[in-house]
Amino acid sequence: WEPGTGAGGEGSEARAASSDGPAASSGGPTPPVLDLRAVSHEGDPAAQVLLAARLAYLLGGRAAEDRLYGCGAGEAASRRVAELAASPGRASGDVRQIRRLLGGSAEGPHATAAYAYASDVLSLRWPQVQALAGALLVLGTVDGSQAAELLSKQRACGAAGEVEAREAALAGESGPLVWVRGWPLLFGCVWA
């Protein structure tokens, strides 16, 4: 993170590269960008990025709910954050933590950038979120090794072409997982 770098040569941004996601240079989806151009550049830049990452973690649940229920589609992140701050509902603990991190207010450029980033990550990873939700519906809990196995199976089944998928299903390899690969929530339920 360096002041003066980023989109168009102004502002600053931190790119989040996923270890298992395709890189933008390979023609895959562009990794989400934690855009901190609107944030004050006073203090340690690494601390600014860490603060924004912690806020994205806290705002991720609301971003997922907004995506699931179609709330706020096309609305500015600042408006969604303001609505959350005004009426936190079941997210009152998260809002309290956000206020603590930001020194009193749950709104501002840090929170807006963090919400937008969390929303972008969820959009990019929505099929994986749905598959994990399906597994959680059936199992109740999923540990790290189970999540890794589920996501690995999902990648393998998703990478198979239609002919290869039919052949694998008929041969008993991955069985019904291949047939439900187009429906991530159902995929997670069947995997479990």
C-alpha atoms as a printed R data frame, in Angstrom:
    type eleno elety resid chain resno       x       y       z
1   ATOM     1    CA   TRP     A     1   0.000   0.000   0.000
2   ATOM     2    CA   GLU     A     2   1.595   3.196  -1.112
3   ATOM     3    CA   PRO     A     3   0.001   6.636  -1.207
4   ATOM     4    CA   GLY     A     4  -0.256   7.944  -4.729
5   ATOM     5    CA   THR     A     5  -0.660   4.553  -6.366
6   ATOM     6    CA   GLY     A     6  -3.765   2.822  -7.569
7   ATOM     7    CA   ALA     A     7  -6.416   3.284 -10.192
8   ATOM     8    CA   GLY     A     8  -5.597   6.106 -12.533
9   ATOM     9    CA   GLY     A     9  -2.435   6.879 -10.583
10  ATOM    10    CA   GLU     A    10  -4.280   8.668  -7.783
11  ATOM    11    CA   GLY     A    11  -5.423   7.579  -4.350
12  ATOM    12    CA   SER     A    12  -4.427   4.239  -2.960
13  ATOM    13    CA   GLU     A    13  -5.811   0.755  -2.959
14  ATOM    14    CA   ALA     A    14  -4.917  -2.663  -1.668
15  ATOM    15    CA   ARG     A    15  -5.505  -5.603  -3.938
16  ATOM    16    CA   ALA     A    16  -6.697  -8.849  -2.420
17  ATOM    17    CA   ALA     A    17  -5.490 -11.859  -4.356
18  ATOM    18    CA   SER     A    18  -7.104 -15.174  -3.639
19  ATOM    19    CA   SER     A    19  -4.846 -18.189  -3.420
20  ATOM    20    CA   ASP     A    20  -7.313 -20.373  -5.290
21  ATOM    21    CA   GLY     A    21  -8.982 -17.737  -7.459
22  ATOM    22    CA   PRO     A    22  -7.945 -16.875 -10.978
23  ATOM    23    CA   ALA     A    23  -5.739 -13.876 -11.410
24  ATOM    24    CA   ALA     A    24  -6.949 -10.927 -13.414
25  ATOM    25    CA   SER     A    25  -4.045 -11.343 -15.859
26  ATOM    26    CA   SER     A    26  -5.170 -14.887 -16.739
27  ATOM    27    CA   GLY     A    27  -8.459 -13.615 -18.136
28  ATOM    28    CA   GLY     A    28 -10.437 -14.683 -15.048
29  ATOM    29    CA   PRO     A    29 -12.526 -12.431 -12.859
30  ATOM    30    CA   THR     A    30 -10.843  -9.361 -11.451
31  ATOM    31    CA   PRO     A    31  -9.971  -9.778  -7.769
32  ATOM    32    CA   PRO     A    32 -11.937  -7.468  -5.462
33  ATOM    33    CA   VAL     A    33 -10.229  -4.185  -4.617
34  ATOM    34    CA   LEU     A    34 -10.156  -2.633  -1.174
35  ATOM    35    CA   ASP     A    35 -10.346   0.971  -2.351
36  ATOM    36    CA   LEU     A    36  -9.012   3.338   0.297
37  ATOM    37    CA   ARG     A    37  -8.783   6.485  -1.845
38  ATOM    38    CA   ALA     A    38 -11.484   8.264   0.207
39  ATOM    39    CA   VAL     A    39  -9.765   7.456   3.513
40  ATOM    40    CA   SER     A    40  -7.465   9.897   5.256
41  ATOM    41    CA   HIS     A    41  -3.827   8.999   4.683
42  ATOM    42    CA   GLU     A    42  -2.703  10.029   8.149
43  ATOM    43    CA   GLY     A    43  -0.917   7.392  10.188
44  ATOM    44    CA   ASP     A    44   0.546   4.043   9.292
45  ATOM    45    CA   PRO     A    45  -0.696   2.787   5.893
46  ATOM    46    CA   ALA     A    46  -0.523  -0.848   7.035
47  ATOM    47    CA   ALA     A    47  -2.721   0.021  10.021
48  ATOM    48    CA   GLN     A    48  -5.244   1.639   7.641
49  ATOM    49    CA   VAL     A    49  -5.457  -1.547   5.568
50  ATOM    50    CA   LEU     A    50  -5.706  -3.723   8.690
51  ATOM    51    CA   LEU     A    51  -8.520  -1.542  10.043
52  ATOM    52    CA   ALA     A    52 -10.404  -1.754   6.732
53  ATOM    53    CA   ALA     A    53  -9.948  -5.553   6.671
54  ATOM    54    CA   ARG     A    54 -11.332  -5.875  10.214
55  ATOM    55    CA   LEU     A    55 -14.302  -3.713   9.230
56  ATOM    56    CA   ALA     A    56 -14.912  -5.819   6.113
57  ATOM    57    CA   TYR     A    57 -15.026  -8.890   8.356
58  ATOM    58    CA   LEU     A    58 -17.588  -7.206  10.610
59  ATOM    59    CA   LEU     A    59 -19.690  -5.952   7.683
60  ATOM    60    CA   GLY     A    60 -19.527  -9.216   5.727
61  ATOM    61    CA   GLY     A    61 -22.629 -10.678   7.361
62  ATOM    62    CA   ARG     A    62 -24.747  -7.670   6.418
63  ATOM    63    CA   ALA     A    63 -23.305  -7.684   2.896
64  ATOM    64    CA   ALA     A    64 -24.226 -11.381   2.568
65  ATOM    65    CA   GLU     A    65 -27.760 -10.734   3.820
66  ATOM    66    CA   ASP     A    66 -28.124  -7.842   1.398
67  ATOM    67    CA   ARG     A    67 -26.996 -10.071  -1.463
68  ATOM    68    CA   LEU     A    68 -29.221 -12.975  -0.400
69  ATOM    69    CA   TYR     A    69 -32.368 -10.890  -0.038
70  ATOM    70    CA   GLY     A    70 -31.608  -8.553  -2.936
71  ATOM    71    CA   CYS     A    71 -31.540  -5.522  -0.649
72  ATOM    72    CA   GLY     A    72 -29.600  -2.521  -1.739
73  ATOM    73    CA   ALA     A    73 -28.794  -3.822  -5.213
74  ATOM    74    CA   GLY     A    74 -27.207  -0.881  -6.987
75  ATOM    75    CA   GLU     A    75 -27.257   1.308  -3.890
76  ATOM    76    CA   ALA     A    76 -24.120   3.041  -2.744
77  ATOM    77    CA   ALA     A    77 -22.158   1.266  -0.026
78  ATOM    78    CA   SER     A    78 -22.303   4.434   2.086
79  ATOM    79    CA   ARG     A    79 -26.116   4.243   2.137
80  ATOM    80    CA   ARG     A    80 -26.087   0.567   3.176
81  ATOM    81    CA   VAL     A    81 -23.622   1.337   5.981
82  ATOM    82    CA   ALA     A    82 -25.739   4.297   7.136
83  ATOM    83    CA   GLU     A    83 -28.846   2.084   7.234
84  ATOM    84    CA   LEU     A    84 -26.988  -0.522   9.281
85  ATOM    85    CA   ALA     A    85 -25.722   2.114  11.723
86  ATOM    86    CA   ALA     A    86 -29.211   3.564  12.140
87  ATOM    87    CA   SER     A    87 -30.952   0.217  12.594
88  ATOM    88    CA   PRO     A    88 -28.510  -2.597  13.423
89  ATOM    89    CA   GLY     A    89 -31.122  -5.189  14.413
90  ATOM    90    CA   ARG     A    90 -29.351  -8.471  15.145
91  ATOM    91    CA   ALA     A    91 -26.020  -6.954  14.090
92  ATOM    92    CA   SER     A    92 -25.835  -4.674  17.133
93  ATOM    93    CA   GLY     A    93 -22.679  -6.398  18.395
94  ATOM    94    CA   ASP     A    94 -20.956  -5.864  15.048
95  ATOM    95    CA   VAL     A    95 -22.052  -2.222  14.944
96  ATOM    96    CA   ARG     A    96 -20.792  -1.722  18.510
97  ATOM    97    CA   GLN     A    97 -17.410  -3.168  17.475
98  ATOM    98    CA   ILE     A    98 -17.321  -0.970  14.345
99  ATOM    99    CA   ARG     A    99 -17.999   2.110  16.484
100 ATOM   100    CA   ARG     A   100 -15.200   1.081  18.831
101 ATOM   101    CA   LEU     A   101 -12.751   0.652  15.947
102 ATOM   102    CA   LEU     A   102 -13.738   3.953  14.315
103 ATOM   103    CA   GLY     A   103 -13.818   5.982  17.513
104 ATOM   104    CA   GLY     A   104 -17.545   6.541  17.924
105 ATOM   105    CA   SER     A   105 -19.316   6.481  14.569
106 ATOM   106    CA   ALA     A   106 -20.243   3.374  12.595
107 ATOM   107    CA   GLU     A   107 -20.172   5.368   9.368
108 ATOM   108    CA   GLY     A   108 -17.428   6.967   7.333
109 ATOM   109    CA   PRO     A   109 -15.025   6.249   4.502
110 ATOM   110    CA   HIS     A   110 -13.379   3.260   6.219
111 ATOM   111    CA   ALA     A   111 -16.729   1.532   6.789
112 ATOM   112    CA   THR     A   112 -17.953   2.357   3.280
113 ATOM   113    CA   ALA     A   113 -14.792   0.964   1.651
114 ATOM   114    CA   ALA     A   114 -14.953  -2.129   3.862
115 ATOM   115    CA   TYR     A   115 -18.631  -2.818   3.048
116 ATOM   116    CA   ALA     A   116 -17.987  -2.400  -0.690
117 ATOM   117    CA   TYR     A   117 -15.019  -4.784  -0.469
118 ATOM   118    CA   ALA     A   118 -16.976  -7.402   1.518
119 ATOM   119    CA   SER     A   119 -19.802  -7.175  -1.005
120 ATOM   120    CA   ASP     A   120 -17.385  -7.623  -3.930
121 ATOM   121    CA   VAL     A   121 -15.736 -10.663  -2.323
122 ATOM   122    CA   LEU     A   122 -19.139 -12.237  -1.678
123 ATOM   123    CA   SER     A   123 -20.224 -11.596  -5.262
124 ATOM   124    CA   LEU     A   124 -17.104 -13.283  -6.573
125 ATOM   125    CA   ARG     A   125 -17.430 -16.235  -4.174
126 ATOM   126    CA   TRP     A   126 -21.241 -16.565  -4.030
127 ATOM   127    CA   PRO     A   127 -21.362 -20.183  -5.338
128 ATOM   128    CA   GLN     A   128 -18.925 -21.245  -2.587
129 ATOM   129    CA   VAL     A   129 -20.973 -19.381   0.046
130 ATOM   130    CA   GLN     A   130 -24.110 -21.187  -1.149
131 ATOM   131    CA   ALA     A   131 -22.411 -24.600  -1.089
132 ATOM   132    CA   LEU     A   132 -21.172 -24.023   2.460
133 ATOM   133    CA   ALA     A   133 -24.671 -22.880   3.463
134 ATOM   134    CA   GLY     A   134 -26.122 -26.108   2.061
135 ATOM   135    CA   ALA     A   135 -23.632 -28.218   3.991
136 ATOM   136    CA   LEU     A   136 -24.368 -26.241   7.164
137 ATOM   137    CA   LEU     A   137 -28.108 -26.785   6.724
138 ATOM   138    CA   VAL     A   138 -27.552 -30.544   6.729
139 ATOM   139    CA   LEU     A   139 -24.642 -30.925   9.171
140 ATOM   140    CA   GLY     A   140 -25.110 -27.988  11.521
141 ATOM   141    CA   THR     A   141 -21.347 -27.359  11.668
142 ATOM   142    CA   VAL     A   142 -18.514 -27.676   9.171
143 ATOM   143    CA   ASP     A   143 -14.860 -27.701  10.216
144 ATOM   144    CA   GLY     A   144 -11.951 -26.465   8.124
145 ATOM   145    CA   SER     A   145 -11.067 -29.825   6.585
146 ATOM   146    CA   GLN     A   146 -14.708 -30.447   5.640
147 ATOM   147    CA   ALA     A   147 -14.981 -26.996   4.066
148 ATOM   148    CA   ALA     A   148 -11.787 -27.605   2.093
149 ATOM   149    CA   GLU     A   149 -13.090 -30.979   0.878
150 ATOM   150    CA   LEU     A   150 -16.451 -29.481  -0.119
151 ATOM   151    CA   LEU     A   151 -14.884 -26.608  -2.041
152 ATOM   152    CA   SER     A   152 -12.401 -28.955  -3.694
153 ATOM   153    CA   LYS     A   153 -15.253 -31.218  -4.865
154 ATOM   154    CA   GLN     A   154 -17.179 -28.181  -6.058
155 ATOM   155    CA   ARG     A   155 -14.196 -26.996  -8.133
156 ATOM   156    CA   ALA     A   156 -13.637 -30.488  -9.558
157 ATOM   157    CA   CYS     A   157 -17.289 -30.974 -10.498
158 ATOM   158    CA   GLY     A   158 -17.569 -27.458 -11.884
159 ATOM   159    CA   ALA     A   159 -14.476 -27.885 -14.039
160 ATOM   160    CA   ALA     A   160 -15.848 -31.017 -15.693
161 ATOM   161    CA   GLY     A   161 -17.520 -30.468 -19.035
162 ATOM   162    CA   GLU     A   162 -21.002 -31.841 -19.714
163 ATOM   163    CA   VAL     A   163 -19.753 -35.059 -21.358
164 ATOM   164    CA   GLU     A   164 -17.103 -35.688 -18.679
165 ATOM   165    CA   ALA     A   165 -19.679 -34.997 -15.955
166 ATOM   166    CA   ARG     A   166 -22.134 -37.541 -17.354
167 ATOM   167    CA   GLU     A   167 -19.401 -40.144 -17.744
168 ATOM   168    CA   ALA     A   168 -18.166 -39.549 -14.181
169 ATOM   169    CA   ALA     A   169 -21.705 -39.787 -12.792
170 ATOM   170    CA   LEU     A   170 -22.436 -42.987 -14.704
171 ATOM   171    CA   ALA     A   171 -19.144 -44.460 -13.534
172 ATOM   172    CA   GLY     A   172 -20.077 -43.651  -9.926
173 ATOM   173    CA   GLU     A   173 -17.358 -41.007  -9.496
174 ATOM   174    CA   SER     A   174 -18.784 -38.163  -7.407
175 ATOM   175    CA   GLY     A   175 -22.234 -39.598  -8.178
176 ATOM   176    CA   PRO     A   176 -25.007 -37.108  -7.577
177 ATOM   177    CA   LEU     A   177 -22.586 -34.234  -6.973
178 ATOM   178    CA   VAL     A   178 -21.961 -34.000 -10.693
179 ATOM   179    CA   TRP     A   179 -25.674 -33.807 -11.422
180 ATOM   180    CA   VAL     A   180 -26.295 -30.942  -8.969
181 ATOM   181    CA   ARG     A   181 -23.167 -28.937  -9.736
182 ATOM   182    CA   GLY     A   182 -25.219 -26.110 -11.270
183 ATOM   183    CA   TRP     A   183 -27.084 -25.499  -7.995
184 ATOM   184    CA   PRO     A   184 -24.512 -24.604  -5.305
185 ATOM   185    CA   LEU     A   185 -26.895 -24.724  -2.321
186 ATOM   186    CA   LEU     A   186 -28.166 -28.149  -3.352
187 ATOM   187    CA   PHE     A   187 -24.573 -29.224  -4.077
188 ATOM   188    CA   GLY     A   188 -23.631 -28.482  -0.452
189 ATOM   189    CA   CYS     A   189 -26.674 -30.390   0.847
190 ATOM   190    CA   VAL     A   190 -25.936 -33.443  -1.297
191 ATOM   191    CA   TRP     A   191 -22.224 -33.373  -0.402
192 ATOM   192    CA   ALA     A   192 -23.099 -33.395   3.307
